[in-house]
Amino acid sequence: MVEDALDDEPHVPVQPQKLLQLLGPGLLTGASDDDPSGIATYSQAGAQFGVNLGWTLLFSWPLMCAIQEISARIGRVTGRGIAGNLKQHYPAVIVYGLVSLLLVANTINLGADIGAMGAALQLVLGNGDPAHGGPQLVYVAAFTVVVVLLEIFVSYARYVAVLKWLTLSLFAYVAVALVVRTPWAAVAYHLVVPDISLSKAYLTVVVAVLGTTISPYLFFWQAEEEVEEVKEEPGAKPLTRAPRQAKREFGRIRLDTYLGMAFSNIVAIFIVITTAVTLHAHNITDIQTSSQAAQALKPIAGPFAFTLFAVGIIGCGLLAVPVLAASAAYALGEAFGFHVGLTRKPARAKTFYAAIATAGVVGSLINVVHIDPMKALFWSAVINGVTAVPIMVMIMHLGSHEPAMGQYVITPGLKLIGWIATVVMAVAAVGMFATMGS
C-alpha cells in the first residue's frame, strides 16, 4: 500500500510554495499549445463559423487535462520521459517509428511558427502592410538564432522563468476581445448551445481544433519537464524512490496541469470570439494564417487591436518554438540513448543541443524554400493527429503498468477520461482522413 510505503520514508518538511512557483510544466505546456499555427486554426474557426466551434475547446479541456496529467505523472514517478519509458517497454522499431513521426511533425510545425512570427513582425513594422515591413526571411533567421542560442546557453531555471513571463503575451488575445464590441450574452449562449453541422467544412475545422489542442509534443514536453524539475529541486527524487513526496507532487501536478490547460483553452476561446465578432460578422470567412487574421482585423477593429493580435503571435511563437524543438530533442535522445536535458551544460549534452539547433535550422529552411505554409500546417496536423493515437495508447498503458509505475498506477477516474481522450483522438484521426479532400 502507498500509505505503508510512506511510513518507511523519513519525514521531510514541506515548505509552502507560491502559486507562481507551483505553476511550471503544466502552465508552460498549456501556453505553448497556443502557438502561431494554433492561433491560425482558432482564427479560421471563428472567421468561418463564428462562435459555433467554441464548444470544442470546452469539450477538450478535461481530455487535455487527463492525458497531460498522466504524462506528467509518468515523468515524475519514473524519472524518465515518455520516450525513455517507451524504450523500456516496447520494441525499438515502434519507438523509433513514432519518434521519427514526432520529429517530422515538430519540425514542420516549428517552421510554420517561425514563419508566422516573421510575417507578424513584418506586419507590425510595416503598419499592416507587409510590403513596407522589411524582409520576412531576415526576421525568420533572427528569431531562429535568438531562440536556439537562448535555449542552449541560458541556465534552465532562468530560461523557464523567461518562458513563464512570456505566457503573459497570451493575454493580448483577451485584451483584443475586450477592445472590440462583443455581444457577451449571445457569445456565452452559443458556446454552450452551438449550431452543430455535419458538413465536411465544419467537421474539418473540428478535427483541426482537436488536432492542434491535443498534440504529441505536449505529452513529451510535460513529462520531460517533470524530470528536469526533479534534477533542479533540492531533495527531489523520482517518486518510486521517494514515496513520501508523492501526495504533494501529485497535488502540484494536478493543479499545475488543470490551470495550465484552462489558461490555454480560455485564450483559444477568446481568439475564436475575437475573429467571430469581427471577421465573421463582416463576412471574412477564409483565414489561412495567424498573420492574415491580424491583418484582416485592422480595418475592422482598429490599429490597436491589430497590433495586440500581431504582437501576441510573436510572443506565443517565442514560447512555443523552444518547446517544439526541445520536445523533439528529448524524444530523440531518450530513444537513441544520448544525454538529454536543459539542465545540462552544452558540453555535457552536445548531441541534445545539436538536435535543438538542427530542428530550428531545418524549420527555418521551410520558409526559405517557399513551401506553402498552409500545406505545411495541414500535413503537420495530419501527422500529429495520426501519431497522437498510438502514443496516447502507449501512455495509457504506461500509466497503468506496475513495472513502470510501481504503486503509482493511475486512478480509475483518470484512466477512464484518458481512454475517452484516446478514443476521441482516434475518431478525429479518422475524420481527418475523411475530410482531407474538402
C-alpha positions in Angstrom: 0.0 0.0 0.0 1.0 3.6 -0.7 0.4 4.5 3.0 2.7 1.8 4.2 5.5 2.9 1.9 5.1 6.5 3.1 5.6 5.3 6.7 9.0 4.0 5.7 10.2 7.4 4.4 11.9 9.9 6.7 9.7 13.0 7.2 10.7 15.9 5.1 9.0 19.2 6.0 7.1 20.6 3.1 7.7 24.3 2.6 4.7 26.5 1.5 5.0 27.4 -2.2 3.6 30.4 -4.0 1.3 29.8 -6.9 3.8 31.0 -9.5 6.3 28.5 -8.2 3.7 25.7 -8.3 2.8 26.6 -11.9 5.6 25.2 -14.1 5.5 22.4 -16.6 1.7 22.4 -16.9 1.5 26.2 -17.4 4.2 26.2 -20.0 2.7 23.2 -21.8 -0.7 24.8 -21.9 0.6 28.2 -23.0 2.8 26.7 -25.8 -0.3 24.9 -27.1 -1.5 28.4 -28.3 1.3 28.6 -30.9 1.0 30.6 -34.1 -0.3 27.6 -36.0 -2.9 27.1 -33.3 -3.8 30.8 -33.5 -4.4 30.3 -37.2 -6.7 27.3 -36.6 -8.7 29.1 -33.9 -8.9 32.2 -36.1 -10.2 30.1 -39.0 -12.8 28.5 -36.7 -14.1 32.0 -35.5 -14.0 33.5 -39.0 -15.7 30.7 -40.7 -18.3 29.6 -38.1 -18.5 32.4 -35.6 -18.6 31.1 -32.0 -20.2 27.9 -33.0 -17.0 26.0 -32.6 -16.1 27.3 -29.2 -17.7 24.2 -27.6 -14.8 22.1 -28.9 -12.5 24.0 -26.5 -14.8 23.4 -23.6 -15.2 19.8 -24.5 -11.4 19.2 -25.0 -10.4 20.7 -21.7 -10.9 17.6 -19.4 -9.4 15.4 -22.1 -6.3 17.5 -22.3 -6.1 17.6 -18.5 -6.2 13.8 -18.2 -3.6 12.9 -20.9 -1.3 15.7 -19.8 -1.6 14.8 -16.1 -0.8 11.1 -16.9 2.2 12.2 -19.0 3.4 14.4 -16.1 2.9 11.6 -13.6 5.0 9.2 -15.7 7.9 11.6 -15.7 7.7 12.4 -12.0 7.2 8.8 -10.9 9.9 7.2 -13.1 12.4 10.0 -13.5 12.3 9.4 -17.3 10.4 10.9 -20.1 7.9 9.3 -22.4 10.4 8.1 -25.0 12.7 6.6 -22.3 9.8 4.7 -20.8 8.5 3.5 -24.2 12.0 2.2 -25.0 11.9 0.0 -21.9 8.5 -1.5 -22.6 8.1 -1.6 -26.4 10.1 -2.9 -29.4 12.7 -0.5 -30.7 11.2 -0.4 -34.2 7.9 1.0 -32.8 9.6 3.6 -30.6 11.9 4.8 -33.4 9.0 4.9 -35.8 6.9 7.1 -33.5 9.8 9.3 -32.6 10.5 9.8 -36.3 6.9 10.9 -36.9 7.1 13.3 -34.0 10.4 14.8 -35.4 8.8 15.4 -38.8 5.6 16.9 -37.3 7.5 19.1 -34.8 10.0 20.4 -37.5 7.2 21.3 -39.9 5.2 22.9 -37.1 8.2 24.8 -35.9 9.0 26.1 -39.4 5.4 27.3 -39.8 5.5 29.0 -36.4 8.8 30.8 -37.1 7.4 31.9 -40.5 4.3 33.3 -38.8 6.4 35.2 -36.3 8.4 36.7 -39.2 5.2 37.6 -41.0 3.7 39.2 -37.8 6.8 41.3 -37.2 6.8 42.4 -40.9 3.2 43.5 -40.5 3.9 45.4 -37.3 6.9 47.2 -38.7 5.0 47.9 -41.9 2.0 49.2 -40.0 -0.2 46.5 -41.5 1.4 46.5 -45.0 3.9 43.7 -45.4 5.5 45.4 -48.4 6.8 48.1 -46.1 7.8 45.9 -43.2 11.2 44.7 -44.4 12.3 41.2 -45.4 10.4 38.4 -43.7 13.3 35.9 -44.2 15.7 38.1 -42.2 13.2 38.1 -39.3 12.8 34.3 -39.6 16.6 33.9 -39.4 16.8 36.3 -36.4 14.1 34.6 -34.5 15.7 31.2 -35.1 19.1 32.3 -33.9 17.7 34.0 -30.8 15.6 31.1 -29.7 18.3 28.5 -30.3 21.0 30.5 -28.5 18.8 31.2 -25.5 17.8 27.6 -25.2 21.4 26.4 -25.4 23.2 28.9 -23.3 20.8 30.3 -20.7 20.5 28.2 -17.5 17.4 26.1 -17.1 16.0 27.9 -14.1 16.4 31.3 -15.7 15.1 30.1 -19.1 12.0 28.7 -17.5 11.4 32.0 -15.7 11.6 33.8 -19.0 9.1 31.4 -20.6 6.7 31.9 -17.7 6.8 35.7 -18.3 6.2 35.1 -22.0 2.9 33.4 -21.1 1.6 36.9 -20.4 1.7 37.5 -24.1 -1.4 35.3 -24.4 -3.4 38.0 -22.6 -3.1 40.0 -25.7 -6.0 37.9 -27.1 -8.1 38.5 -24.1 -7.4 42.3 -24.5 -8.4 42.2 -28.1 -11.7 40.6 -27.3 -12.4 43.3 -24.7 -11.4 46.1 -27.1 -13.8 45.1 -29.9 -17.5 45.3 -29.5 -18.6 41.8 -28.3 -22.2 40.7 -27.6 -21.2 38.7 -24.5 -24.7 37.2 -23.8 -25.0 35.8 -27.3 -21.4 34.6 -27.2 -22.0 32.7 -23.9 -25.2 31.2 -25.2 -23.6 29.9 -28.4 -20.6 28.5 -26.5 -22.8 26.1 -24.7 -25.7 25.7 -27.3 -23.9 25.7 -30.6 -25.4 25.1 -34.0 -23.6 21.9 -34.9 -23.3 21.0 -38.6 -22.3 17.7 -40.2 -20.9 19.4 -43.3 -17.4 18.5 -44.4 -16.2 22.1 -43.8 -17.4 22.1 -40.2 -16.0 18.6 -39.4 -12.7 19.6 -40.9 -12.3 22.5 -38.6 -13.5 20.5 -35.6 -10.8 17.9 -36.4 -8.2 20.7 -36.9 -9.1 22.3 -33.5 -8.8 18.9 -31.7 -5.6 18.1 -33.5 -3.9 21.4 -32.6 -5.2 21.3 -29.0 -4.1 17.7 -28.1 -0.7 17.2 -29.7 2.0 14.6 -29.1 4.8 17.1 -28.5 2.9 18.4 -25.4 3.0 14.9 -23.9 6.7 14.6 -24.3 7.5 18.1 -23.1 5.5 18.0 -19.9 6.8 14.6 -18.9 10.4 15.7 -19.5 9.9 19.0 -17.6 8.8 17.0 -14.6 12.1 15.1 -14.9 14.0 18.4 -15.2 12.2 19.7 -12.1 13.5 16.6 -10.2 17.0 17.5 -11.2 16.7 21.1 -10.2 14.8 20.9 -6.9 17.0 20.1 -3.9 16.0 16.8 -2.3 13.6 15.8 -5.1 13.7 12.2 -6.4 11.6 10.1 -8.7 8.6 9.0 -6.7 9.5 5.3 -7.0 12.5 6.2 -4.8 10.8 8.8 -2.6 7.2 7.9 -1.9 6.7 10.5 0.9 6.9 13.2 -1.8 4.0 11.6 -3.8 1.0 13.3 -2.2 2.5 16.8 -2.5 3.8 16.2 -6.0 0.6 14.7 -7.4 -1.4 17.6 -5.9 1.0 20.1 -7.6 0.9 18.3 -10.9 -2.9 18.3 -10.9 -3.2 22.0 -10.0 -0.4 23.0 -12.5 -1.9 20.9 -15.3 -5.6 21.9 -14.8 -4.8 25.6 -14.6 -2.3 25.4 -17.5 -4.8 23.7 -19.8 -7.6 26.0 -18.7 -5.4 29.0 -19.5 -4.7 27.5 -22.9 -8.3 26.9 -23.8 -9.6 30.2 -22.4 -7.2 32.1 -24.6 -8.2 29.9 -27.6 -11.8 30.7 -26.9 -11.0 34.5 -26.8 -9.3 34.1 -30.2 -12.4 32.4 -31.6 -14.6 35.2 -30.1 -12.4 38.0 -31.5 -12.4 36.6 -35.0 -16.1 35.7 -34.8 -17.3 39.2 -33.8 -15.0 41.0 -36.3 -14.1 38.9 -39.3 -17.1 36.5 -39.4 -19.5 39.4 -38.7 -18.1 41.2 -41.8 -18.2 38.1 -44.0 -14.4 37.5 -43.9 -14.5 33.7 -43.6 -11.3 32.5 -45.2 -8.3 33.0 -42.8 -5.4 30.8 -43.6 -2.6 32.1 -41.3 -2.4 33.9 -38.0 -0.8 37.0 -39.6 -3.6 37.1 -42.1 -6.0 37.2 -39.2 -4.1 40.1 -37.6 -4.0 42.0 -40.9 -7.8 41.5 -41.5 -8.5 42.9 -38.1 -7.0 46.3 -38.7 -9.7 47.9 -40.9 -12.5 46.4 -38.8 -11.3 46.6 -35.2 -8.7 49.3 -35.5 -4.9 49.6 -35.3 -4.7 48.9 -31.5 -6.5 45.5 -31.9 -4.3 44.7 -34.9 -1.1 45.5 -33.1 -2.1 43.4 -30.0 -3.0 40.5 -32.1 0.2 40.6 -34.2 2.5 41.1 -31.2 0.7 38.2 -29.4 1.7 36.0 -32.4 5.4 36.8 -31.8 5.2 36.3 -28.0 3.4 32.9 -28.5 5.9 31.9 -31.0 8.8 32.7 -28.7 7.2 30.5 -26.1 6.2 27.6 -28.4 9.2 27.2 -30.7 11.6 26.2 -27.9 9.0 23.7 -26.7 8.7 22.2 -30.2 12.5 22.0 -30.6 13.2 20.6 -27.2 10.5 18.0 -27.1 11.9 16.6 -30.4 15.4 16.6 -28.9 14.2 14.9 -25.7 12.4 12.1 -27.6 15.3 11.6 -30.0 17.8 11.5 -27.1 15.9 9.0 -25.0 15.2 6.8 -28.0 18.8 6.6 -29.0 20.4 6.8 -25.6 22.4 10.0 -25.5 22.4 12.6 -22.7 19.4 14.9 -22.6 18.3 17.8 -20.5 18.1 21.6 -20.5 19.6 21.5 -17.0 22.8 20.0 -18.5 25.6 22.3 -19.7 26.1 22.3 -23.5 29.4 20.5 -23.2 27.7 17.5 -21.4 24.8 17.2 -23.8 26.3 18.1 -27.2 24.0 15.8 -29.2 20.9 17.0 -27.4 21.6 20.7 -28.0 22.7 19.9 -31.6 19.3 18.3 -32.2 17.6 21.5 -30.9 19.7 23.7 -33.2 19.1 21.3 -36.1 15.3 21.5 -35.6 15.5 25.2 -35.6 17.6 25.5 -38.7 15.6 22.9 -40.7 12.3 24.5 -39.6 13.5 27.9 -40.8 14.6 26.5 -44.1 11.0 25.5 -44.7 10.4 29.3 -45.2 13.4 29.7 -47.4 12.3 27.0 -50.0 8.8 28.6 -50.1 6.8 25.6 -49.1 3.2 26.6 -48.9 2.7 27.4 -45.2 -0.9 26.1 -45.2 0.2 22.8 -46.7 2.9 22.6 -44.1 0.4 23.2 -41.3 -2.0 20.8 -42.8 0.4 17.9 -43.0 1.8 18.7 -39.6 -1.8 18.4 -38.3 -2.3 15.1 -40.1 0.9 13.6 -38.8 0.2 14.9 -35.2 -3.3 13.6 -35.4 -2.2 10.1 -36.6 0.8 10.0 -34.2 -1.2 11.1 -31.2 -3.4 7.9 -31.1 -0.7 5.2 -30.8 1.3 7.4 -28.4 -1.7 8.0 -26.3 -2.4 4.2 -26.2 1.2 3.7 -25.0 0.9 6.5 -22.4 -2.3 4.9 -21.1 -0.5 1.5 -20.9 2.5 3.0 -19.1 0.3 4.9 -16.7 -1.4 1.6 -15.7 1.7 -0.6 -15.9 3.0 -1.6 -12.5 6.6 -2.5 -13.8 6.8 1.1 -14.9 4.8 3.0 -12.3 5.1 0.7 -9.3 2.4 1.6 -6.7 1.5 4.8 -8.5 -0.5 3.4 -11.4 -3.2 5.9 -12.5 -6.5 6.1 -10.7 -9.7 4.6 -12.3 -11.2 8.0 -12.9 -8.1 9.4 -14.6 -7.8 6.2 -16.6 -11.4 6.5 -17.8 -11.0 10.1 -19.0 -7.6 9.3 -20.6 -9.1 6.4 -22.6 -12.0 8.7 -23.7 -9.5 11.2 -24.8 -7.7 8.5 -26.8 -10.9 7.3 -28.5 -11.8 10.9 -29.3 -8.4 11.5 -31.0 -8.8 8.2 -32.9 -12.2 9.3 -34.2 -10.7 12.7 -35.0 -7.8 11.0 -37.0 -10.4 9.0 -39.0 -12.4 12.2 -39.5 -9.2 14.0 -40.7 -8.7 11.5 -43.5 -12.4 11.5 -44.3 -12.3 15.3 -44.8 -8.9 15.6 -46.5 -10.4 16.3 -49.8 -12.7 19.1 -48.6 
